Amino acid sequence: MVLAGLLLLLCVGCGGDDERLAVYHLEAAIGSPGEDGQLRCGPPQAVCPGIVEQPPPRAFRYPLLEAPALTDGDVDRSSAHRAEAETGESVVLVRLTPRGRGAFARLTKVVARVGERDQAWHHLAVVVGDEIVAFPEVDFDVYPNGIVDAPHIRIATSTEADARRLARRVRGE
């Protein structure tokens, strides 16, 4: 399974008709939380990157420093659906295109190698619309060369209802 062993926390906010999906290297492509920025995270999210107080007391904004490593062209948004992981948790699966598989492998390799260099796990940031919906770490000990030939992105959610809402958002419903 894609992102197996990675911990994801997610709570889904409100949906939208034309929300794009993008994946970034969190530590390299997204700045520190503050008052300004193109991305947001906050209630109803249970956890936000760089925020110590959980759940976050308010919405935070994050500036974009780099372009996303994966975009809508790298995934099949219509494939987004709720599934159940081996652990019993609800997840959303989004199929990667052939180009997306290569982009995901390159991204996770960079994230793992930079994390190893820094001796700290680095993270992906999964963004739907302008909201950071998940930020899984990539364990450089488990995935020293990244996650190769992944068929899909797997996003863990807090509840089955959250997974259904997120899948609808990704599909653009």
C-alpha positions, 0 to 999 in steps of 0.5 A: 500500500502506498504510504504504508507505515506513514501516519496521516491525520486528517479532518475534512473541511467544506467541499467545492466544485473545482478544487485542485489536488496537489502534493508538495515537499512540506519542509521545502515548498511550504513556509511557516504558519502565520497570517498570510499565505496561499494555503490554509489549515485550521478547524475543523482539522485536528492537526496542522503542520507547525502548530503545537496546540492541537487541535489548532485554535484557529485557521493558519495561512502558509506561504507557497515557496515552490511549485507542487511536485504532483498536480491534477495531471498526475492523479485520476481524480475520478478514482478517489474513493473511501477504503479501509486500511489493514488497520481498520482506519478509513482512507481515501485512495486516489490512483496515480497516472503513469506520469504521477507514479514517476513524480511521486517516486521522485518526490518521496525519494527527495523527501526521504534523502533530505530527511536522512540528511537532516536526521528528521522525518520530512513530510509530504503536504497533500492539498485540496483546493487551498487546504492542507488536508494531510501531511504524512512523514516519509520515514527515511529508514523504511523508504530510503529511496522513496516509494517506488511505483506506487499505484495510488496515494493513500490519505488516512482520515479521522472517520468514515464520514471524513473519508467520504467527504474528502473523496467527493471533494477530490472528485470535484463533487 
